[in-house]
Amino acid sequence: MKFTTKEMALVGMMAAFTAVVAVVFRFYPIAFGTVPFSVLPFVVVLSGGILGARLGAWSMLVYVMMGLVGIPVFSTEPFGGLVYILKPTFGFLLGYAPAAFAVGYILNKKEKPGLVTYCLAMMAGMAVIYLFGLTYLYFMTNIYLDQALAVGMMLKGMALFMGLDVIKSVAAAVVAKMVVQRLAGILETRNSRSL
């Protein structure tokens, strides 16, 4: 799979932006129970909304790989390295690339998606993160840690986060739509000047 220089720059910038957000908000965790509030899902769906399916997914894949090779870019301890795979919440990180892809894929289905489509795409991306995250959490807790965790109890514990993630989805939809419209306007202006 080939990337243009511009595409590589966009992927790198979004991966770097994700790392910066993770590091900055690492110091201000708002914990509800045992899981800290995270801004990262907002950035994940935003990447798919702005960069599209392929580049958004690659940017999230680059971010996760940065952490796995040992760069301390994750939000919680140990902040990086392969040992992070053993954390029960690692599944949420596994869902980042598929979530960004899902958002971009849904938005690409319409030529000029409206705000409602953006919101639905962002919520679908959040659902993908939860699908990966909760599945991994369930198996790691019940099998690896050998602690009983019922699905109902797990969903009950995540209810507050789900509500907050709906708000993040709407915010990401508004931001992504504004950025895409602004970029389209800049490109149109440049093209008209070059004629």
Backbone as JSON Lines, residues from 0, in Angstrom:
{"i":0,"aa":"M","n":[0.84,-1.18,0.0],"ca":[0.0,0.0,0.0],"c":[0.89,1.25,0.0]}
{"i":1,"aa":"K","n":[0.71,2.08,-1.01],"ca":[1.56,3.25,-1.15],"c":[0.87,4.48,-0.58]}
{"i":2,"aa":"F","n":[1.68,5.36,0.0],"ca":[1.21,6.63,0.54],"c":[1.96,7.76,-0.14]}
{"i":3,"aa":"T","n":[1.25,8.83,-0.42],"ca":[1.94,10.02,-0.91],"c":[2.6,10.71,0.28]}
{"i":4,"aa":"T","n":[3.48,11.64,-0.01],"ca":[4.14,12.39,1.06],"c":[3.12,13.13,1.91]}
{"i":5,"aa":"K","n":[2.12,13.69,1.26],"ca":[1.07,14.43,1.97],"c":[0.3,13.48,2.9]}
{"i":6,"aa":"E","n":[-0.03,12.3,2.4],"ca":[-0.76,11.33,3.22],"c":[0.05,10.89,4.43]}
{"i":7,"aa":"M","n":[1.35,10.65,4.22],"ca":[2.22,10.26,5.34],"c":[2.29,11.37,6.38]}
{"i":8,"aa":"A","n":[2.34,12.62,5.9],"ca":[2.4,13.76,6.82],"c":[1.1,13.85,7.64]}
{"i":9,"aa":"L","n":[-0.04,13.66,6.97],"ca":[-1.33,13.72,7.67],"c":[-1.46,12.61,8.71]}
{"i":10,"aa":"V","n":[-1.06,11.4,8.33],"ca":[-1.09,10.26,9.27],"c":[-0.19,10.55,10.47]}
{"i":11,"aa":"G","n":[1.02,11.02,10.19],"ca":[1.97,11.32,11.26],"c":[1.48,12.42,12.18]}
{"i":12,"aa":"M","n":[0.89,13.47,11.59],"ca":[0.4,14.58,12.42],"c":[-0.75,14.14,13.32]}
{"i":13,"aa":"M","n":[-1.66,13.33,12.79],"ca":[-2.78,12.88,13.61],"c":[-2.32,11.92,14.69]}
{"i":14,"aa":"A","n":[-1.36,11.05,14.38],"ca":[-0.81,10.15,15.39],"c":[-0.11,10.95,16.48]}
{"i":15,"aa":"A","n":[0.64,11.97,16.09],"ca":[1.33,12.82,17.06],"c":[0.33,13.6,17.91]}
{"i":16,"aa":"F","n":[-0.71,14.11,17.28],"ca":[-1.76,14.84,18.01],"c":[-2.41,13.94,19.05]}
{"i":17,"aa":"T","n":[-2.68,12.7,18.67],"ca":[-3.28,11.73,19.59],"c":[-2.35,11.48,20.78]}
{"i":18,"aa":"A","n":[-1.06,11.34,20.5],"ca":[-0.08,11.12,21.57],"c":[-0.03,12.32,22.51]}
{"i":19,"aa":"V","n":[-0.05,13.52,21.96],"ca":[-0.01,14.73,22.79],"c":[-1.24,14.81,23.68]}
{"i":20,"aa":"V","n":[-2.42,14.54,23.11],"ca":[-3.66,14.56,23.91],"c":[-3.58,13.53,25.03]}
{"i":21,"aa":"A","n":[-3.08,12.33,24.72],"ca":[-2.97,11.28,25.74],"c":[-2.04,11.7,26.87]}
{"i":22,"aa":"V","n":[-0.92,12.32,26.51],"ca":[0.06,12.73,27.52],"c":[-0.46,13.9,28.35]}
{"i":23,"aa":"V","n":[-1.03,14.9,27.7],"ca":[-1.53,16.09,28.41],"c":[-2.65,15.71,29.38]}
{"i":24,"aa":"F","n":[-3.59,14.92,28.92],"ca":[-4.73,14.57,29.78],"c":[-4.41,13.42,30.72]}
{"i":25,"aa":"R","n":[-3.23,12.84,30.59],"ca":[-2.79,11.81,31.52],"c":[-2.7,12.39,32.93]}
{"i":26,"aa":"F","n":[-2.35,13.64,33.03],"ca":[-2.14,14.27,34.33],"c":[-3.43,14.78,34.96]}
{"i":27,"aa":"Y","n":[-4.52,14.72,34.24],"ca":[-5.79,15.19,34.78],"c":[-6.87,14.13,34.64]}
{"i":28,"aa":"P","n":[-6.63,12.92,35.16],"ca":[-7.65,11.88,35.02],"c":[-8.84,12.15,35.93]}
{"i":29,"aa":"I","n":[-10.02,12.04,35.37],"ca":[-11.23,12.14,36.16],"c":[-11.75,10.73,36.29]}
{"i":30,"aa":"A","n":[-11.58,10.12,37.44],"ca":[-11.91,8.7,37.59],"c":[-13.34,8.51,38.1]}
{"i":31,"aa":"F","n":[-14.05,7.66,37.41],"ca":[-15.36,7.21,37.84],"c":[-15.21,5.71,38.08]}
{"i":32,"aa":"G","n":[-14.96,5.33,39.31],"ca":[-14.67,3.93,39.59],"c":[-13.2,3.68,39.34]}
{"i":33,"aa":"T","n":[-12.89,2.68,38.54],"ca":[-11.48,2.32,38.32],"c":[-10.95,2.8,36.98]}
{"i":34,"aa":"V","n":[-11.81,3.3,36.1],"ca":[-11.38,3.7,34.76],"c":[-11.4,5.23,34.66]}
{"i":35,"aa":"P","n":[-10.26,5.85,34.27],"ca":[-10.25,7.31,34.15],"c":[-10.97,7.78,32.9]}
{"i":36,"aa":"F","n":[-11.55,8.95,32.99],"ca":[-12.19,9.6,31.85],"c":[-11.12,9.87,30.8]}
{"i":37,"aa":"S","n":[-11.43,9.63,29.55],"ca":[-10.44,9.81,28.48],"c":[-11.0,10.65,27.35]}
{"i":38,"aa":"V","n":[-10.15,11.52,26.84],"ca":[-10.51,12.35,25.68],"c":[-10.15,11.62,24.38]}
{"i":39,"aa":"L","n":[-9.38,10.56,24.48],"ca":[-8.89,9.87,23.29],"c":[-9.98,9.38,22.34]}
{"i":40,"aa":"P","n":[-11.1,8.82,22.82],"ca":[-12.13,8.41,21.86],"c":[-12.61,9.56,20.97]}
{"i":41,"aa":"F","n":[-12.63,10.76,21.51],"ca":[-12.98,11.95,20.73],"c":[-11.99,12.12,19.58]}
{"i":42,"aa":"V","n":[-10.69,11.99,19.88],"ca":[-9.65,12.15,18.86],"c":[-9.72,11.02,17.83]}
{"i":43,"aa":"V","n":[-10.03,9.82,18.29],"ca":[-10.11,8.66,17.39],"c":[-11.18,8.87,16.32]}
{"i":44,"aa":"V","n":[-12.4,9.21,16.75],"ca":[-13.47,9.38,15.77],"c":[-13.24,10.64,14.94]}
{"i":45,"aa":"L","n":[-12.6,11.64,15.54],"ca":[-12.27,12.85,14.81],"c":[-11.3,12.54,13.66]}
{"i":46,"aa":"S","n":[-10.35,11.63,13.9],"ca":[-9.37,11.28,12.86],"c":[-10.07,10.65,11.65]}
{"i":47,"aa":"G","n":[-11.04,9.78,11.91],"ca":[-11.79,9.19,10.81],"c":[-12.65,10.21,10.09]}
{"i":48,"aa":"G","n":[-13.18,11.17,10.84],"ca":[-14.03,12.21,10.26],"c":[-13.27,13.19,9.4]}
{"i":49,"aa":"I","n":[-12.02,13.47,9.77],"ca":[-11.22,14.45,9.02],"c":[-10.37,13.79,7.94]}
{"i":50,"aa":"L","n":[-9.7,12.7,8.29],"ca":[-8.77,12.07,7.34],"c":[-9.41,11.02,6.44]}
{"i":51,"aa":"G","n":[-10.6,10.55,6.82],"ca":[-11.24,9.48,6.05],"c":[-10.88,8.12,6.61]}
{"i":52,"aa":"A","n":[-11.44,7.09,6.0],"ca":[-11.32,5.73,6.52],"c":[-9.87,5.23,6.54]}
{"i":53,"aa":"R","n":[-9.2,5.27,5.41],"ca":[-7.86,4.68,5.31],"c":[-6.83,5.43,6.14]}
{"i":54,"aa":"L","n":[-6.74,6.75,5.95],"ca":[-5.72,7.52,6.66],"c":[-6.04,7.64,8.15]}
{"i":55,"aa":"G","n":[-7.32,7.75,8.48],"ca":[-7.7,7.8,9.89],"c":[-7.31,6.52,10.61]}
{"i":56,"aa":"A","n":[-7.57,5.38,9.98],"ca":[-7.22,4.09,10.58],"c":[-5.7,3.97,10.72]}
{"i":57,"aa":"W","n":[-4.96,4.36,9.69],"ca":[-3.5,4.27,9.76],"c":[-2.93,5.18,10.85]}
{"i":58,"aa":"S","n":[-3.51,6.36,11.02],"ca":[-2.99,7.26,12.05],"c":[-3.17,6.65,13.44]}
{"i":59,"aa":"M","n":[-4.29,5.98,13.66],"ca":[-4.52,5.34,14.96],"c":[-3.63,4.11,15.14]}
{"i":60,"aa":"L","n":[-3.39,3.4,14.04],"ca":[-2.5,2.24,14.09],"c":[-1.08,2.69,14.44]}
{"i":61,"aa":"V","n":[-0.64,3.79,13.84],"ca":[0.7,4.33,14.13],"c":[0.78,4.73,15.6]}
{"i":62,"aa":"Y","n":[-0.27,5.38,16.11],"ca":[-0.29,5.78,17.52],"c":[-0.14,4.57,18.45]}
{"i":63,"aa":"V","n":[-0.94,3.53,18.21],"ca":[-0.89,2.34,19.06],"c":[0.48,1.66,18.96]}
{"i":64,"aa":"M","n":[1.04,1.6,17.74],"ca":[2.35,0.98,17.56],"c":[3.44,1.78,18.27]}
{"i":65,"aa":"M","n":[3.31,3.1,18.27],"ca":[4.27,3.94,19.0],"c":[4.31,3.53,20.47]}
{"i":66,"aa":"G","n":[3.14,3.33,21.04],"ca":[3.07,2.93,22.45],"c":[3.61,1.54,22.69]}
{"i":67,"aa":"L","n":[3.29,0.61,21.78],"ca":[3.72,-0.77,21.98],"c":[5.23,-0.96,21.85]}
{"i":68,"aa":"V","n":[5.89,-0.1,21.06],"ca":[7.35,-0.21,20.95],"c":[8.06,0.45,22.14]}
{"i":69,"aa":"G","n":[7.29,1.06,23.04],"ca":[7.89,1.59,24.26],"c":[7.85,3.09,24.44]}
{"i":70,"aa":"I","n":[7.38,3.83,23.45],"ca":[7.27,5.28,23.61],"c":[6.11,5.54,24.58]}
{"i":71,"aa":"P","n":[6.31,6.33,25.63],"ca":[5.27,6.5,26.65],"c":[4.14,7.43,26.22]}
{"i":72,"aa":"V","n":[3.3,6.95,25.3],"ca":[2.23,7.78,24.75],"c":[0.83,7.36,25.2]}
{"i":73,"aa":"F","n":[0.74,6.3,26.03],"ca":[-0.57,5.87,26.49],"c":[-0.98,6.65,27.74]}
{"i":74,"aa":"S","n":[-2.27,6.67,28.03],"ca":[-2.8,7.51,29.1],"c":[-2.55,6.98,30.51]}
{"i":75,"aa":"T","n":[-2.42,5.68,30.65],"ca":[-2.28,5.1,31.98],"c":[-1.0,4.27,32.08]}
{"i":76,"aa":"E","n":[-0.57,4.01,33.29],"ca":[0.64,3.21,33.5],"c":[0.48,1.83,32.89]}
{"i":77,"aa":"P","n":[1.51,1.3,32.31],"ca":[2.91,1.74,32.27],"c":[3.23,2.72,31.14]}
{"i":78,"aa":"F","n":[2.23,3.3,30.5],"ca":[2.36,4.35,29.49],"c":[2.92,3.89,28.15]}
{"i":79,"aa":"G","n":[3.46,2.68,28.06],"ca":[3.98,2.16,26.81],"c":[4.66,0.83,27.01]}
{"i":80,"aa":"G","n":[4.97,0.15,25.92],"ca":[5.64,-1.14,25.97],"c":[4.67,-2.29,25.74]}
{"i":81,"aa":"L","n":[5.22,-3.45,25.39],"ca":[4.4,-4.62,25.09],"c":[3.6,-5.12,26.29]}
{"i":82,"aa":"V","n":[4.07,-4.81,27.49],"ca":[3.37,-5.25,28.7],"c":[1.96,-4.65,28.76]}
{"i":83,"aa":"Y","n":[1.75,-3.57,28.02],"ca":[0.43,-2.91,28.0],"c":[-0.66,-3.85,27.48]}
{"i":84,"aa":"I","n":[-0.26,-4.84,26.69],"ca":[-1.21,-5.81,26.15],"c":[-1.92,-6.57,27.27]}
{"i":85,"aa":"L","n":[-1.26,-6.72,28.41],"ca":[-1.84,-7.46,29.53],"c":[-2.85,-6.65,30.33]}
{"i":86,"aa":"K","n":[-2.94,-5.36,30.05],"ca":[-3.94,-4.54,30.75],"c":[-5.33,-4.89,30.22]}
{"i":87,"aa":"P","n":[-6.3,-5.09,31.13],"ca":[-7.66,-5.43,30.67],"c":[-8.29,-4.38,29.75]}
{"i":88,"aa":"T","n":[-7.82,-3.11,29.85],"ca":[-8.4,-2.05,29.02],"c":[-7.69,-1.89,27.67]}
{"i":89,"aa":"F","n":[-6.71,-2.73,27.37],"ca":[-5.97,-2.61,26.1],"c":[-6.9,-2.79,24.89]}
{"i":90,"aa":"G","n":[-7.97,-3.52,25.06],"ca":[-8.9,-3.74,23.95],"c":[-9.48,-2.45,23.39]}
{"i":91,"aa":"F","n":[-9.62,-1.43,24.24],"ca":[-10.12,-0.15,23.73],"c":[-9.14,0.44,22.73]}
{"i":92,"aa":"L","n":[-7.83,0.29,23.0],"ca":[-6.82,0.76,22.05],"c":[-6.87,-0.05,20.75]}
{"i":93,"aa":"L","n":[-7.15,-1.35,20.87],"ca":[-7.27,-2.19,19.67],"c":[-8.42,-1.73,18.78]}
{"i":94,"aa":"G","n":[-9.41,-1.11,19.38],"ca":[-10.56,-0.64,18.61],"c":[-10.35,0.7,17.93]}
{"i":95,"aa":"Y","n":[-9.24,1.38,18.21],"ca":[-9.04,2.73,17.65],"c":[-8.99,2.75,16.13]}
{"i":96,"aa":"A","n":[-8.15,1.92,15.53],"ca":[-8.02,1.92,14.06],"c":[-9.32,1.5,13.37]}
{"i":97,"aa":"P","n":[-9.97,0.39,13.81],"ca":[-11.25,0.03,13.19],"c":[-12.32,1.11,13.39]}
{"i":98,"aa":"A","n":[-12.3,1.8,14.52],"ca":[-13.28,2.85,14.78],"c":[-13.09,4.02,13.82]}
{"i":99,"aa":"A","n":[-11.84,4.45,13.65],"ca":[-11.56,5.54,12.72],"c":[-11.94,5.14,11.3]}
{"i":100,"aa":"F","n":[-11.66,3.89,10.94],"ca":[-12.03,3.4,9.61],"c":[-13.56,3.44,9.43]}
{"i":101,"aa":"A","n":[-14.28,2.98,10.45],"ca":[-15.75,2.95,10.36],"c":[-16.33,4.34,10.17]}
{"i":102,"aa":"V","n":[-15.8,5.31,10.9],"ca":[-16.29,6.7,10.78],"c":[-16.06,7.2,9.36]}
{"i":103,"aa":"G","n":[-14.84,7.05,8.86],"ca":[-14.53,7.52,7.51],"c":[-15.33,6.8,6.44]}
{"i":104,"aa":"Y","n":[-15.54,5.51,6.63],"ca":[-16.29,4.71,5.67],"c":[-17.74,5.19,5.57]}
{"i":105,"aa":"I","n":[-18.36,5.42,6.72],"ca":[-19.76,5.87,6.75],"c":[-19.88,7.25,6.1]}
{"i":106,"aa":"L","n":[-18.96,8.15,6.42],"ca":[-19.03,9.51,5.86],"c":[-18.75,9.5,4.36]}
{"i":107,"aa":"N","n":[-17.94,8.57,3.9],"ca":[-17.6,8.48,2.48],"c":[-18.77,8.0,1.62]}
{"i":108,"aa":"K","n":[-19.77,7.4,2.28],"ca":[-20.93,6.89,1.55],"c":[-21.79,8.01,0.98]}
{"i":109,"aa":"K","n":[-21.7,9.2,1.59],"ca":[-22.49,10.34,1.1],"c":[-21.55,11.4,0.54]}
{"i":110,"aa":"E","n":[-21.99,12.04,-0.54],"ca":[-21.13,13.04,-1.17],"c":[-20.93,14.26,-0.28]}
{"i":111,"aa":"K","n":[-22.01,14.76,0.31],"ca":[-21.9,15.89,1.23],"c":[-22.7,15.55,2.49]}
{"i":112,"aa":"P","n":[-22.08,14.81,3.41],"ca":[-22.81,14.41,4.62],"c":[-23.17,15.61,5.49]}
{"i":113,"aa":"G","n":[-24.38,15.56,6.05],"ca":[-24.82,16.62,6.96],"c":[-24.39,16.31,8.38]}
{"i":114,"aa":"L","n":[-24.76,17.18,9.29],"ca":[-24.36,17.03,10.68],"c":[-24.92,15.76,11.3]}
{"i":115,"aa":"V","n":[-26.14,15.38,10.92],"ca":[-26.75,14.16,11.46],"c":[-25.93,12.94,11.05]}
{"i":116,"aa":"T","n":[-25.5,12.9,9.79],"ca":[-24.67,11.79,9.32],"c":[-23.33,11.76,10.05]}
{"i":117,"aa":"Y","n":[-22.75,12.94,10.25],"ca":[-21.5,13.02,11.02],"c":[-21.7,12.46,12.43]}
{"i":118,"aa":"C","n":[-22.8,12.86,13.08],"ca":[-23.08,12.38,14.44],"c":[-23.25,10.86,14.47]}
{"i":119,"aa":"L","n":[-23.99,10.33,13.52],"ca":[-24.21,8.88,13.46],"c":[-22.9,8.13,13.19]}
{"i":120,"aa":"A","n":[-22.07,8.7,12.32],"ca":[-20.78,8.07,12.02],"c":[-19.89,8.06,13.26]}
{"i":121,"aa":"M","n":[-19.86,9.17,13.99],"ca":[-19.04,9.25,15.21],"c":[-19.53,8.26,16.26]}
{"i":122,"aa":"M","n":[-20.85,8.15,16.4],"ca":[-21.41,7.2,17.38],"c":[-21.12,5.76,16.97]}
{"i":123,"aa":"A","n":[-21.13,5.5,15.67],"ca":[-20.77,4.16,15.19],"c":[-19.31,3.86,15.52]}
{"i":124,"aa":"G","n":[-18.45,4.86,15.36],"ca":[-17.04,4.69,15.73],"c":[-16.87,4.4,17.21]}
{"i":125,"aa":"M","n":[-17.62,5.12,18.04],"ca":[-17.57,4.87,19.49],"c":[-18.04,3.44,19.8]}
{"i":126,"aa":"A","n":[-19.08,2.99,19.08],"ca":[-19.59,1.64,19.3],"c":[-18.53,0.59,18.96]}
{"i":127,"aa":"V","n":[-17.73,0.85,17.92],"ca":[-16.65,-0.07,17.55],"c":[-15.6,-0.12,18.66]}
{"i":128,"aa":"I","n":[-15.26,1.04,19.22],"ca":[-14.3,1.07,20.33],"c":[-14.82,0.23,21.5]}
{"i":129,"aa":"Y","n":[-16.11,0.39,21.82],"ca":[-16.7,-0.38,22.92],"c":[-16.74,-1.88,22.6]}
{"i":130,"aa":"L","n":[-17.03,-2.21,21.36],"ca":[-17.08,-3.62,20.96],"c":[-15.74,-4.31,21.23]}
{"i":131,"aa":"F","n":[-14.66,-3.68,20.78],"ca":[-13.33,-4.23,21.0],"c":[-12.96,-4.17,22.49]}
{"i":132,"aa":"G","n":[-13.19,-3.02,23.08],"ca":[-12.77,-2.8,24.46],"c":[-13.46,-3.69,25.47]}
{"i":133,"aa":"L","n":[-14.77,-3.78,25.38],"ca":[-15.52,-4.58,26.35],"c":[-15.29,-6.08,26.15]}
{"i":134,"aa":"T","n":[-15.13,-6.49,24.89],"ca":[-14.84,-7.91,24.62],"c":[-13.5,-8.3,25.24]}
{"i":135,"aa":"Y","n":[-12.49,-7.47,25.02],"ca":[-11.15,-7.73,25.57],"c":[-11.19,-7.67,27.09]}
{"i":136,"aa":"L","n":[-11.88,-6.68,27.63],"ca":[-12.0,-6.53,29.08],"c":[-12.64,-7.76,29.72]}
{"i":137,"aa":"Y","n":[-13.69,-8.26,29.09],"ca":[-14.4,-9.43,29.61],"c":[-13.47,-10.66,29.64]}
{"i":138,"aa":"F","n":[-12.8,-10.92,28.53],"ca":[-11.95,-12.1,28.47],"c":[-10.7,-11.98,29.34]}
{"i":139,"aa":"M","n":[-10.1,-10.81,29.38],"ca":[-8.91,-10.62,30.21],"c":[-9.26,-10.75,31.7]}
{"i":140,"aa":"T","n":[-10.41,-10.19,32.09],"ca":[-10.8,-10.25,33.5],"c":[-11.19,-11.66,33.9]}
{"i":141,"aa":"N","n":[-11.99,-12.31,33.08],"ca":[-12.5,-13.63,33.43],"c":[-11.5,-14.75,33.22]}
{"i":142,"aa":"I","n":[-10.64,-14.62,32.21],"ca":[-9.71,-15.71,31.89],"c":[-8.3,-15.43,32.42]}
{"i":143,"aa":"Y","n":[-7.71,-14.31,32.03],"ca":[-6.34,-14.01,32.43],"c":[-6.24,-13.71,33.93]}
{"i":144,"aa":"L","n":[-7.12,-12.81,34.43],"ca":[-7.08,-12.45,35.84],"c":[-7.88,-13.4,36.73]}
{"i":145,"aa":"D","n":[-8.69,-14.25,36.09],"ca":[-9.51,-15.23,36.8],"c":[-10.4,-14.58,37.86]}
{"i":146,"aa":"Q","n":[-11.01,-13.45,37.45],"ca":[-11.98,-12.77,38.32],"c":[-13.31,-12.74,37.59]}
{"i":147,"aa":"A","n":[-14.35,-13.16,38.29],"ca":[-15.67,-13.21,37.66],"c":[-16.18,-11.8,37.37]}
{"i":148,"aa":"L","n":[-16.55,-11.57,36.12],"ca":[-17.12,-10.27,35.72],"c":[-18.26,-10.56,34.76]}
{"i":149,"aa":"A","n":[-19.47,-10.34,35.23],"ca":[-20.66,-10.58,34.39],"c":[-20.81,-9.46,33.38]}
{"i":150,"aa":"V","n":[-21.38,-9.79,32.23],"ca":[-21.58,-8.8,31.17],"c":[-22.47,-7.66,31.66]}
{"i":151,"aa":"G","n":[-23.55,-8.0,32.38],"ca":[-24.46,-6.98,32.89],"c":[-23.76,-6.01,33.82]}
{"i":152,"aa":"M","n":[-22.91,-6.53,34.69],"ca":[-22.18,-5.69,35.63],"c":[-21.19,-4.79,34.9]}
{"i":153,"aa":"M","n":[-20.56,-5.34,33.87],"ca":[-19.6,-4.58,33.07],"c":[-20.3,-3.42,32.35]}
{"i":154,"aa":"L","n":[-21.47,-3.71,31.76],"ca":[-22.22,-2.67,31.05],"c":[-22.74,-1.61,32.0]}
{"i":155,"aa":"K","n":[-23.14,-2.03,33.2],"ca":[-23.62,-1.08,34.19],"c":[-22.5,-0.12,34.6]}
{"i":156,"aa":"G","n":[-21.29,-0.66,34.76],"ca":[-20.15,0.17,35.11],"c":[-19.75,1.13,34.01]}
{"i":157,"aa":"M","n":[-20.08,0.79,32.77],"ca":[-19.69,1.63,31.63],"c":[-20.79,2.63,31.24]}
{"i":158,"aa":"A","n":[-21.93,2.58,31.88],"ca":[-23.07,3.42,31.49],"c":[-22.72,4.91,31.48]}
{"i":159,"aa":"L","n":[-22.04,5.37,32.52],"ca":[-21.67,6.79,32.58],"c":[-20.73,7.16,31.44]}
{"i":160,"aa":"F","n":[-19.77,6.28,31.15],"ca":[-18.83,6.55,30.06],"c":[-19.55,6.61,28.72]}
{"i":161,"aa":"M","n":[-20.53,5.73,28.55],"ca":[-21.28,5.72,27.29],"c":[-22.02,7.04,27.09]}
{"i":162,"aa":"G","n":[-22.6,7.56,28.17],"ca":[-23.27,8.86,28.09],"c":[-22.3,9.97,27.72]}
{"i":163,"aa":"L","n":[-21.13,9.97,28.34],"ca":[-20.1,10.97,28.02],"c":[-19.6,10.81,26.59]}
{"i":164,"aa":"D","n":[-19.53,9.57,26.11],"ca":[-19.04,9.34,24.75],"c":[-20.05,9.77,23.69]}
{"i":165,"aa":"V","n":[-21.32,9.8,24.03],"ca":[-22.32,10.36,23.11],"c":[-22.04,11.86,22.95]}
{"i":166,"aa":"I","n":[-21.74,12.53,24.07],"ca":[-21.42,13.96,24.01],"c":[-20.15,14.18,23.2]}
{"i":167,"aa":"K","n":[-19.13,13.33,23.41],"ca":[-17.89,13.43,22.64],"c":[-18.16,13.23,21.15]}
{"i":168,"aa":"S","n":[-19.07,12.3,20.83],"ca":[-19.41,12.02,19.43],"c":[-20.0,13.25,18.75]}
{"i":169,"aa":"V","n":[-20.93,13.9,19.44],"ca":[-21.57,15.1,18.88],"c":[-20.53,16.2,18.7]}
{"i":170,"aa":"A","n":[-19.68,16.39,19.71],"ca":[-18.64,17.42,19.63],"c":[-17.68,17.12,18.48]}
{"i":171,"aa":"A","n":[-17.28,15.85,18.33],"ca":[-16.37,15.46,17.25],"c":[-17.03,15.67,15.89]}
{"i":172,"aa":"A","n":[-18.33,15.4,15.82],"ca":[-19.06,15.6,14.56],"c":[-19.05,17.07,14.14]}
{"i":173,"aa":"V","n":[-19.29,17.95,15.1],"ca":[-19.3,19.39,14.81],"c":[-17.92,19.85,14.36]}
{"i":174,"aa":"V","n":[-16.88,19.44,15.09],"ca":[-15.51,19.85,14.76],"c":[-15.09,19.29,13.41]}
{"i":175,"aa":"A","n":[-15.33,18.01,13.18],"ca":[-14.93,17.39,11.92],"c":[-15.62,18.04,10.72]}
{"i":176,"aa":"K","n":[-16.9,18.29,10.85],"ca":[-17.65,18.92,9.75],"c":[-17.09,20.31,9.45]}
{"i":177,"aa":"M","n":[-16.8,21.08,10.5],"ca":[-16.25,22.43,10.31],"c":[-14.88,22.37,9.64]}
{"i":178,"aa":"V","n":[-14.03,21.45,10.08],"ca":[-12.68,21.33,9.51],"c":[-12.75,20.92,8.05]}
{"i":179,"aa":"V","n":[-13.57,19.91,7.76],"ca":[-13.69,19.43,6.38],"c":[-14.23,20.53,5.46]}
{"i":180,"aa":"Q","n":[-15.24,21.27,5.93],"ca":[-15.79,22.37,5.13],"c":[-14.74,23.46,4.91]}
{"i":181,"aa":"R","n":[-13.99,23.76,5.95],"ca":[-12.96,24.8,5.85],"c":[-11.87,24.38,4.87]}
{"i":182,"aa":"L","n":[-11.42,23.12,4.96],"ca":[-10.4,22.63,4.05],"c":[-10.9,22.62,2.61]}
{"i":183,"aa":"A","n":[-12.16,22.25,2.42],"ca":[-12.75,22.26,1.07],"c":[-12.78,23.68,0.52]}
{"i":184,"aa":"G","n":[-13.11,24.64,1.37],"ca":[-13.13,26.05,0.95],"c":[-11.76,26.55,0.56]}
{"i":185,"aa":"I","n":[-10.73,26.16,1.32],"ca":[-9.35,26.56,1.01],"c":[-8.92,25.97,-0.31]}
{"i":186,"aa":"L","n":[-9.24,24.68,-0.54],"ca":[-8.85,24.03,-1.8],"c":[-9.55,24.66,-2.99]}
{"i":187,"aa":"E","n":[-10.83,25.01,-2.83],"ca":[-11.57,25.66,-3.92],"c":[-10.95,27.01,-4.25]}
{"i":188,"aa":"T","n":[-10.58,27.77,-3.22],"ca":[-9.97,29.08,-3.42],"c":[-8.64,28.94,-4.15]}
{"i":189,"aa":"R","n":[-7.83,27.98,-3.76],"ca":[-6.53,27.74,-4.42],"c":[-6.72,27.34,-5.88]}
{"i":190,"aa":"N","n":[-7.71,26.47,-6.12],"ca":[-7.95,26.0,-7.5],"c":[-8.43,27.14,-8.38]}
{"i":191,"aa":"S","n":[-9.28,28.01,-7.84],"ca":[-9.79,29.13,-8.65],"c":[-8.69,30.14,-8.95]}
{"i":192,"aa":"R","n":[-7.74,30.29,-8.02],"ca":[-6.63,31.23,-8.26],"c":[-5.67,30.68,-9.3]}
{"i":193,"aa":"S","n":[-5.54,29.36,-9.36],"ca":[-4.59,28.77,-10.31],"c":[-5.14,28.72,-11.73]}
{"i":194,"aa":"L","n":[-6.43,28.99,-11.9],"ca":[-7.02,28.96,-13.26],"c":[-6.74,30.23,-14.03]}
